[in-house]
């Protein structure tokens, strides 16, 4: 190949590399700007430095190793030519052309292997910064940190080297094969090419050594075995497979030695013998022997043989999900509630949640979205001190939903410069209802109007759960702020969020990175302009800390007048010995999907800690990573890797800590694991004698798994009410309740789990049984039927189990919604206690119907005049007609008379006012 063609090829190669790298380099530049702006440049540079280092080392190693093997093969066959070039026009350039093709292939392999290795930065850094767990596995007596931080690194190096040796063997073999150099003709007889044989033999010996290492490492993988009665190493694993892995590893090493020894011989007899021995051991020791032990030794005496391994599984699974220190207490569930007890527990009664988040979200959207481009994404539950009272509230941020704008309004200017943020929030107490059946709003409207002592000083939401597009602020055009009368209010962003783009070069970089020419050519930009991206909460947090798994429900809080988001971050691992992955538990798919935490279905997570809470400002996007669990070894390792990322627990402001709540995803997963792992006795566990399940309840006519719920209550034996999360349990094949679990959220007791167990000899109604009793109550079922026939849809909210002083109270709100409407109204509250089930208009009336008590009465005038007597007579007559229609089962007539009666009573009420 002459110099001219070489020059052209070199130019083409440089152009291709330059174009492919330019996009990457520009993106790295914009990433540098973003991380500097959010205040975490160390995180970016640590990660990037190690990714580049790993890429360079991997690329250099693979390229040099493969190219070296190729050159060795070419030197050993320098007197031979490629057979398929012998009679072609390229015969004179055969070696040059082959070198070019080989180099291209090797560079391609090296590039691919290096790119695949860059995600290993986390594995390598965790290996270099390990933290001891202070606990050892029961089989190999290794610290748990070896499995979480060390073993993944060793497996990575094994795979890394094995890939290189296999490709080295392939490249070398291809050269020898294509140059027909396995045999040389001398004096008419075939003799082996010893150099080619020795080269390939060394590569095979290297592969054999790596296979030996593989089986040696597989010994530790037995601690994640799924072959026994429980997850983790069982009797057969320890007494058969462990021995098999040892022997197989030794045989692989022997094969490597035999391969090296065979280099001095003409035949492969010794290596072939070793390979036959290896295959035989693989079949007999790794398959037949474990099968024999399991079939004839374990299964006839399974409980006796597996008992210590079941104990290991119970212990380490409880440790993996932080269930080892659940405080268990007896709960007598006596029927001793009365008006005095309820009065003594007024904070609990006042905070019973009458608003289900699903109908409430629909109601918020109907009465408070104000404009079509606003949307409430979800409803969050929190607690505040409101006008001096500690109250549970529900709230939702009014975010901007750009997709809901009319199509003709979806211009680049509107999307990127005008409609930049949401505005304000709505907040309501969990237990208050207006006369129209709507929530009593503490904070509402635009701009926010507060009826309590909580004020909103900065209502704009630039970062949230729906902010999935990039926008610009500080441009020549003002941003839309909120609707105001017949026009709109406008604003200019003055926060510290977003990346400054003061020059044309900054705009050019972002135009290229985002693929948008408008960024470059628009005349709206000024030196004060800023670009805001990664505005979606989970995307934003994950971009800084991709090693944290985030809770599916970030929640909005109001702190010192500013809207903030709190996202719970989890440290996880799939390498905790003996701990069963949540995805492999019974009914995991159904339970995790019902809780919107499917992320744990696709990974074998068996270690979980809520070690971090992330505070994100809704206006400027600033992030603070607060340490919650300082004892978590996984988090402590990340703290060593990123020493300036996390804020210690002692530095968390008290006003922020006051809104920390036990995360729902964690509680759901812990509850799922506790269905089985509340049993500490191996024999009881083996027989599944006390298996539990999550309760079933009804919503909109469909049965689904009960979700945990927050409430303010005083736990038994405590002096003060606190914010907790509750979930009942039922036996596996029955509907009665067997226990309930509480997760505490108040700062001093944060993170503690309490289990209250009911007497097993006593029937305690579960949610499904209470639902059935409600359905069987004639007056309630008749009222539901009447409403349904009148064109309304009856929605029964969550059935809440309220523990009060060793007793249980069941509360279920009832909503009505027009068949064609989206505005549910709270119309009734059902209360069940002991044998009584009542449904009244308010919770107070339902409680009074069961426990007695004086209800507030409106004043009645001493004399009635005018038409009032006639109205009273008419009301009585209409009531009698309605009752007659009811006895005859004529629901249509009954409904008509009920409506007439309501109208008469309203007139009577108006006429009776003094």
Secondary structure as GFF3:
##gff-version 3
##sequence-region A 1 914
A	DSSP	alpha_helix	3	38	.	.	.	ID=ss1
A	DSSP	alpha_helix	41	76	.	.	.	ID=ss2
A	DSSP	three_ten_helix	83	85	.	.	.	ID=ss3
A	DSSP	three_ten_helix	91	93	.	.	.	ID=ss4
A	DSSP	alpha_helix	94	117	.	.	.	ID=ss5
A	DSSP	three_ten_helix	118	120	.	.	.	ID=ss6
A	DSSP	alpha_helix	121	128	.	.	.	ID=ss7
A	DSSP	alpha_helix	144	145	.	.	.	ID=ss8
A	DSSP	pi_helix	146	150	.	.	.	ID=ss9
A	DSSP	alpha_helix	151	178	.	.	.	ID=ss10
A	DSSP	beta_strand	183	186	.	.	.	ID=ss11
A	DSSP	beta_strand	189	192	.	.	.	ID=ss12
A	DSSP	alpha_helix	194	221	.	.	.	ID=ss13
A	DSSP	three_ten_helix	222	224	.	.	.	ID=ss14
A	DSSP	alpha_helix	235	236	.	.	.	ID=ss15
A	DSSP	pi_helix	237	241	.	.	.	ID=ss16
A	DSSP	alpha_helix	242	261	.	.	.	ID=ss17
A	DSSP	three_ten_helix	262	264	.	.	.	ID=ss18
A	DSSP	alpha_helix	269	283	.	.	.	ID=ss19
A	DSSP	pi_helix	284	288	.	.	.	ID=ss20
A	DSSP	alpha_helix	289	293	.	.	.	ID=ss21
A	DSSP	pi_helix	294	298	.	.	.	ID=ss22
A	DSSP	three_ten_helix	299	301	.	.	.	ID=ss23
A	DSSP	alpha_helix	302	320	.	.	.	ID=ss24
A	DSSP	beta_strand	327	331	.	.	.	ID=ss25
A	DSSP	alpha_helix	339	344	.	.	.	ID=ss26
A	DSSP	alpha_helix	346	350	.	.	.	ID=ss27
A	DSSP	alpha_helix	357	368	.	.	.	ID=ss28
A	DSSP	beta_strand	374	376	.	.	.	ID=ss29
A	DSSP	beta_strand	380	386	.	.	.	ID=ss30
A	DSSP	beta_strand	389	400	.	.	.	ID=ss31
A	DSSP	three_ten_helix	402	404	.	.	.	ID=ss32
A	DSSP	three_ten_helix	407	409	.	.	.	ID=ss33
A	DSSP	alpha_helix	412	413	.	.	.	ID=ss34
A	DSSP	pi_helix	414	418	.	.	.	ID=ss35
A	DSSP	beta_strand	422	423	.	.	.	ID=ss36
A	DSSP	beta_strand	425	433	.	.	.	ID=ss37
A	DSSP	beta_strand	439	444	.	.	.	ID=ss38
A	DSSP	beta_strand	449	450	.	.	.	ID=ss39
A	DSSP	beta_strand	460	461	.	.	.	ID=ss40
A	DSSP	beta_strand	471	473	.	.	.	ID=ss41
A	DSSP	beta_strand	479	484	.	.	.	ID=ss42
A	DSSP	beta_strand	487	491	.	.	.	ID=ss43
A	DSSP	beta_strand	499	500	.	.	.	ID=ss44
A	DSSP	alpha_helix	504	514	.	.	.	ID=ss45
A	DSSP	alpha_helix	518	521	.	.	.	ID=ss46
A	DSSP	beta_strand	530	532	.	.	.	ID=ss47
A	DSSP	alpha_helix	537	544	.	.	.	ID=ss48
A	DSSP	beta_strand	549	550	.	.	.	ID=ss49
A	DSSP	beta_strand	555	559	.	.	.	ID=ss50
A	DSSP	beta_strand	562	573	.	.	.	ID=ss51
A	DSSP	three_ten_helix	582	584	.	.	.	ID=ss52
A	DSSP	alpha_helix	588	594	.	.	.	ID=ss53
A	DSSP	three_ten_helix	598	601	.	.	.	ID=ss54
A	DSSP	beta_strand	607	617	.	.	.	ID=ss55
A	DSSP	beta_strand	623	627	.	.	.	ID=ss56
A	DSSP	alpha_helix	633	641	.	.	.	ID=ss57
A	DSSP	beta_strand	646	647	.	.	.	ID=ss58
A	DSSP	three_ten_helix	649	651	.	.	.	ID=ss59
A	DSSP	alpha_helix	654	657	.	.	.	ID=ss60
A	DSSP	alpha_helix	664	677	.	.	.	ID=ss61
A	DSSP	alpha_helix	682	687	.	.	.	ID=ss62
A	DSSP	beta_strand	692	694	.	.	.	ID=ss63
A	DSSP	beta_strand	696	699	.	.	.	ID=ss64
A	DSSP	beta_strand	702	705	.	.	.	ID=ss65
A	DSSP	beta_strand	709	713	.	.	.	ID=ss66
A	DSSP	beta_strand	722	731	.	.	.	ID=ss67
A	DSSP	beta_strand	737	744	.	.	.	ID=ss68
A	DSSP	three_ten_helix	747	749	.	.	.	ID=ss69
A	DSSP	beta_strand	753	758	.	.	.	ID=ss70
A	DSSP	alpha_helix	767	776	.	.	.	ID=ss71
A	DSSP	alpha_helix	778	789	.	.	.	ID=ss72
A	DSSP	beta_strand	792	804	.	.	.	ID=ss73
A	DSSP	beta_strand	807	818	.	.	.	ID=ss74
A	DSSP	beta_strand	825	833	.	.	.	ID=ss75
A	DSSP	beta_strand	836	840	.	.	.	ID=ss76
A	DSSP	alpha_helix	843	851	.	.	.	ID=ss77
A	DSSP	alpha_helix	868	887	.	.	.	ID=ss78
A	DSSP	alpha_helix	891	911	.	.	.	ID=ss79
###
